[in-house]
Amino acid sequence: MAFLKLHSTKLIVFIASWGCVACDQGSSASPPASEDAWGQPTTHPAQLFFASDCSPKVRDGVQLGLAKAAALWGQYGPLEYWVMGTDEEAGQALIRSFCDRRAELKNKVWGGCMSHHQEEASQHNMLSYLRVGQEAIKRNQPSSAMGRNGQREWGLHIFASSYPFGFDRLFDQVYPEEEIKTLFHEYFHAVQHAHLFTKEHAQREALLGPTWFVEGGAEYMALKGTATLWASGQLPRTQGYALPSFRERMRTILLDGKRYWQENCPDLHLSQMTYDHPCTHAAYSLGAWGHAWLAHRAGPDPYLDLFLPSVERLGWDSAFQHAFGLTPEAFDEAFHAFLLKETEEQLAILPDI
């Protein structure tokens, strides 16, 4: 299908250097820094792009969350974060702006980009994030999606998100604090990828490790990181909201993960729960507990301090043993036994935050 490159007067909101400016749909920001800087902490903050129907609370919340995560773990880039709302015209304008940028930076041909990101059947394109938000409004039921969509050969970390409605308190059960935690989770994926320099896709996948390690690591670091900043007053809290403690949040995902595991895949070990497996949900929550178990054994930040700096040089298995003091196979068996213990005994390994 052929596409005409159209420009409208519809505006999107773009944030650079943590300051807001309005960028016309047909223009773009300055190209990011050279990929030679890949993996090195930078002074250049993330570039944030919003659909025009995103509220100031959404823009400010995303900006704050990513800035705090970068301050905690190091600022890696170049990084773009694209945020959808629910308005169809505004969403389509953001898709066009996204593809304008990809074409200007010579990441993709404009027509191919538009064809991909306007495909209704895809689950991981820009349109899919618009549809998730629209469906949540239609059903009056909270639902969200976000993901890292950049490619190493572009020298870019690119993230996209559906409408983060928690910032607008659109649903009573979802607070801004949960959206902040999700932003920390997503940003930690940039930290993971920034430590991998190879451009070979298969090698990058192998170095990232299994699903539980990648997603569980991002979830544990996000839960721990946000809890630490809330406890120290460095992250704002919603007035009148009884924010659950780190222990309470970890308890919730533990019980949820164990229930899902026992009901759907009781014979599986954590290492067998892949993205394509029906037990992926358990891999996220129990994977976070796998990292909690490893941190209890090896120290507060073995993932950051030991694993990530060595994984490209040693390979995933050897870096795992170097950081955590046991082989992946030994961990899988020991953690499986840990999951069979009583809940209070499991909670006892958590740090006090």
N, C-alpha and C positions, 0 to 999 in steps of 0.2 A: 504494500500500500504506500502511495506517495503522500507526503505531507508538505504543505506550504508553511513556510516560516512566517508566522504572524506576530505582530507586535500590537499590544493594546495599551491603553492608558491605565490599566489596572496596576495598582502598586503592590509590591511586597515590602516587608520590613526586613532590613538587613542590619545586623549588628557587627561591627568590627572594632577591635580594641576596646571591647566592652562599652561602646558608645553607640547610640541609636542614630541611624540616618535612614531616610526613605530612599530606596533605589527604584527607579523606573523599571518596569517589567522588561524593557528592551536593553537595559544596560547591565553591567556586571561590575563586581569589585575587582580590585587589582589581583592578578594571578598570585597564587601562593608561592612561598619560597621554594628554592630548588630542592629536589629530592636528595641532594647530597647531605642535607641536614637530617635525614631520616634517622630516628632513634636517639637523637640528641635533644635534651630539654631546650626549649626555645623561649624567647621573651615575647613571641607573637601569639596572642590568644586565639581561641577558636573564632571562626567566622560563622555567625548564626543567621539563618534565613527563615522567615516566617510567612505563612499565608496571611493575606491582608485582614482576614477575619479573626486572627488570633488577638486576644485581649492584651492590654498592658501587663496584667498579672501573669499571663502565660509567658510573655517575652521576658519579664523581669525574673520569673522563677527559673526558666531555663538558663538564663544568663548567670544567675547566682549559683545554681547547682553545678554547672560546668566549671565556673571559676573556682569554687571551693574544692571540687575534686582535683582540679589541676594544681591548686596550691598544696594539697595534701600529698599527691603522688608524683608531682612533676608535670610541667606543661609540655605535652608532645603535640607535634603537628607536622605539616599543616593539617588543620582539622576544620571540616565544615559540618554543621548540624542544621538539618532542614526539618521544619515543623509544619505539619498540616493542621488545618482547622476542619470545618465541616461544610463550608460553603462551596458549591460546585465550581462557580466561576473563579473564586479565589484559589481553589485547589488546582484547577487547570492552568491558571496563570503561574502558579509556583512550579508546576511541571515544566512549562515552557522556559521559565527562568533557569531551572535546573539544567535543562538541555542546552540553553544558550551558553551557560557557563562551561558545561562539558565540551562543547564545540570550541569555545574560545581558548580553553586550556588544552585543546587537542587530545582530550581523553576519549571522546567518541564522536562519530559523525552525527550531526543534529537529527537527521531523519531517523536513523537507527535508534537513537536515544528516545525520541518521541514515540516511535513504534513500540519500543519495549515498555516505557513507563506509562503508556496509556492502554496497555493490554489488560482487559478485565480479568482474564483467567489467571494472571500471575499473582503469587502470594507475597512477593518480595520486591515490588516496584513502587514508585511514588504513588500511583493511583490506589494501590492496595491500602496505603496508610490513610488516604482520604476516605475510602470506603469503610474502614474500621470505625472511624469517628462518626461517620454518618449512621452506621448501623447501631452504634451505641445510643445515639439520640433517638433513632426510630424505635428501638426496643425499650428505651428507658432503662438500660442495663449497662453498667460500666464495662468497657472492654478497651484494650489498647494494644498497640504493637509498635515496636521500634527495632532498629537493627543497624549494624555496621555494614555499609555497602561499598566502601572504597576499595581500591585495588592497589597492591604494592607497586605495580609498574607505573602507576600514576604518581606515586610519591605522596598520596593523600589518604587521610582518614576521613571517610564520609559516612555520616549517620543520618538516618531519617526516622521520623516519629509521627505517629498519629496524634490526634488532638489530646494533649495532656490535661484532661478536664479537671483533675484534682486541684489545679491552681485556681480555677474558677469556682470550685466547690459545687460543681454541677450535680454531683450525686452525693448524698449525705454520708455514705460510707467510705468515701475516698478523700483524703486530705492532702494538702500540698506536701507534707512530709513524705508521703509515699512516692510522689512524683520526683522529689529530690533524691530519694534512695535509688530510683530507677535511673536517673541521670548519672549517679555515681557508678551504677552497674555498667551502663553503656560506656562511660568514659574509661573504665578500667579495661575494657576490650581494646581501647586505643593503646593503653599502657602495655598490654600483652603483645599486641602486634608491633609496637614500636621497638621491641627487643628482638624482632626477627628481621634479618636483613636480606635473606634470600628472596628472589623474585619467583622461584619455582613454586607453583601452587601446592603440589603434592608434598614438597618439603615443608612448606609453611604449615600445612595441616598436621603433619607428623610432629612438628616441633611444638605446636599448640597443645597437643595431647588429646586425650579422650573427652567426650562431652562433659562428663561430671567435673573434670579438672578445669576446663575452660569456663563453663557457665557457673559451676559451683564456686570457682575462685572469684569470679566477678561478683557473685551474689554475697559471698562471705565478706569480701573486702568492702563492698558497698554498705552492708549492714553494720559492720564494725566501724568503718570510717565515719558514717553519718552519726552513729551513736556517740562516738568520741567527740565529734564537733558539737552535737547537741548538749552533751554533758558539760562541755567547756564554754558554752554560750556563743560559739562561733557560727552556729546556724540558727536562724529564727525559728520560733515555734508558734503554731496557731493558738491564739488566745482561746482558752476554754476547752482545748483538746487535751485529753489525758494521754500523752504520747507514751506508747508502750516502751519499756526498757529494752536494751539489747537482749537480755536474758528472755524476756517475754516474746520478743520477735523470733528469736532462735527456737524457743519452745514451740511456737506456732508452726514454723516451717518443718520442724522435726516431726511433730505429730501428723501434720498433713502429708509429709513425704513417706513416713512409715505406713500410714493408712493406705496411701495410693500403691505403695510397693507391695504390701501384704495382700491387697485385693486384686492386683493386676499382674504382678510379676514376682511372686514370692521366691522363686527359685533363682532369680538373677542376682549376680553380684553387681556392684556399682560400675565396674569397668565394662559391663555388657550393655549398659543403658546408653544407646547412641541417639543422635538426632532423629534417625529414621525409625526408632523403636517406639512402640506404644508407651513405654515407661520413661519417655524423655522428661515428663513433668517431675518425676521422682529424682531424675539426675540433677536437676537444678537445686532442689531443696536438700536432698541428701548429699549432693556434691558440696554444698556449702558446709554441711556438717563434716564431710570428709576433710575439708580444709581446716575446720575448727579442731578436729582430732590431730591433724598434722602439726598445727601451730602449738597445741598443747604439748606435743611430744618434742618438737624441734625448736621452739622459741616463738616469740610474738610475730615476727615477719619473715619467716624463711622463704616464702614465695617471692617477696620483693627483694630481699637482701641476698639470697643465695640462688634461687632457681632461675629467675628471669635473667640475671647477668651471665649465667653460664649455659643456658639451654642451646644457644646457637653453636657454641663451641663443643659441647659434650653430647648433644642429642638429648631427646626427651627422657629416656629411661635413665641414663647416667646422671643427668642433671637432677632428676627426681631423687635418686639415691644420694647424690651429693648434698642436696638441700635438706632432705627429711630423714636421712639415716637408715633407710630400708628400701628394698626393691619395690617396684609397683605391684608385683605379685604378692609380696609379703603384706603390703598395705591392704590389698584387696581382701585377703583372708582375715587380717586382724580387724579391719573396719566392719566386715560382715558380722563378725562375732560381737563387736561393739553395738551394732544396731539391734541385737537381740537382748541387750541389757534393759534394766528398768529406766524409765524416763529421768527420774531424779539423779540416778547415777550418771547418765549421759550429760545432763545439764551441769554437773559438777566440774566438768573440764573447761567450762567457759571462763574467760577472763572477766574480772570485775570492771565494768564501765559505768 
